[in-house]
Structure formats: C-alpha cells, structure tokens
C-alpha cells in the first residue's frame, strides 16, 4: 500500500518522537535503579526490611495523581509502579543476602 507523502512524514515524525521518548525512559529507569540500589545497600547494611509498604502505598497514590494530571490512566501508572517496586524489592532481598 502506498502511503501519501504527507502521511508518511507525519508517521515518521511521530515514530522519531516515540524512539526518543523510549530512550529517555530507559535512561530514566537506569538512573532510578542506581538510586534504589543505593537504598538497598543502606537497608542491607542497617538490617532494614527490603520492602516499605507505607512508602510504596504513598508512591502509588502520588503516581496515580500525577498520571491523572498528565492525562494518563492512573491504573496503568499503578501497574507500572507495582512492577518496578516488585523488581526493586527483589534487588533489595538479593543485597540483604
């Protein structure tokens, strides 16, 4: 199927933006995990539990509000953060060993 040139250009522009945003997400997650690793090391050193349910609940609530403000589905934000939290807790458990 032949795509009209103007549609093709618009499609390419959107895809270029998506690619840049994907890179930003990856580097942002990397930075976040550097900090959570430092937190995990502190917790392990001071024999603190790997999970902090009260903080996690506050973070989920905060992210859901940010999502609503940004026009993003708050349930998606909650699922996304829960996925990250689960991974962080696994890292913290590993560091505690």
C-alpha positions as a printed Julia matrix, in Angstrom:
97×3 Matrix{Float64}:
  0.0     0.0    0.0
  1.33    3.39  -0.98
  1.3     5.88   1.87
  0.75    9.52   0.85
  3.94   11.58   1.38
  2.37   13.9    3.96
  1.03   10.96   5.99
  4.37    9.17   5.69
  6.22   12.25   7.0
  3.8    12.69   9.91
  4.1     8.99  10.74
  7.9     9.23  10.67
  7.85   12.32  12.91
  5.67   10.54  15.49
  7.86    7.43  15.37
 11.02    9.52  15.78
  9.46   11.12  18.87
  8.48    7.7   20.22
 12.06    6.46  19.72
 13.48    9.47  21.59
 10.99    9.01  24.42
 11.81    5.3   24.66
 15.48    6.21  25.1
 14.55    8.75  27.78
 12.51    6.08  29.6
 15.4     3.6   29.54
 17.94    6.12  30.83
 15.48    7.4   33.44
 14.82    3.87  34.69
 18.56    3.24  34.81
 19.04    6.35  36.97
 16.14    5.31  39.2
 17.62    1.84  39.71
 21.0     3.34  40.62
 19.26    5.15  43.47
 17.18    2.18  44.55
 20.36    0.08  44.59
 21.92    2.63  46.96
 18.8     2.44  49.13
 19.02   -1.37  49.09
 22.66   -1.24  50.16
 21.77    1.07  53.06
 18.91   -1.21  54.08
 21.17   -4.27  53.95
 23.92   -2.54  55.96
 21.45   -1.48  58.65
 19.41   -4.69  58.53
 16.24   -2.9   57.45
 13.48   -4.81  55.66
 13.68   -4.82  51.85
 10.08   -3.59  51.49
  8.44   -0.48  52.91
  4.68   -0.94  52.35
  3.76    2.5   53.72
  6.15    4.29  51.34
  5.04    2.07  48.45
  1.39    3.0   49.1
  2.3     6.71  49.2
  4.27    6.38  45.97
  1.41    4.6   44.2
 -1.05    7.27  45.33
  1.34   10.05  44.26
  1.94    8.46  40.86
 -1.78    7.96  40.28
 -2.36   11.66  40.94
  0.49   12.59  38.59
 -0.97   10.27  35.97
 -4.41   11.86  36.26
 -2.85   15.33  35.99
 -0.93   14.2   32.89
 -3.95   12.6   31.22
 -2.61    9.07  31.73
 -4.67    6.18  33.06
 -3.95    6.06  36.82
 -4.46    2.28  36.88
 -1.73    1.91  34.25
  0.56    4.08  36.4
 -0.23    1.89  39.42
  0.54   -1.32  37.5
  3.74    0.17  36.14
  4.95    1.3   39.56
  3.98   -2.03  41.15
  6.1    -3.77  38.52
  9.06   -1.53  39.34
  8.56   -1.91  43.11
  8.5    -5.7   42.78
 11.81   -5.6   40.9
 13.37   -3.21  43.43
 12.33   -5.42  46.35
 13.93   -8.42  44.62
 17.15   -6.43  44.26
 16.98   -5.41  47.93
 16.44   -9.03  49.01
 19.45  -10.07  46.94
 21.59   -7.34  48.51
 20.46   -8.4   52.01
 21.9   -11.9   51.49
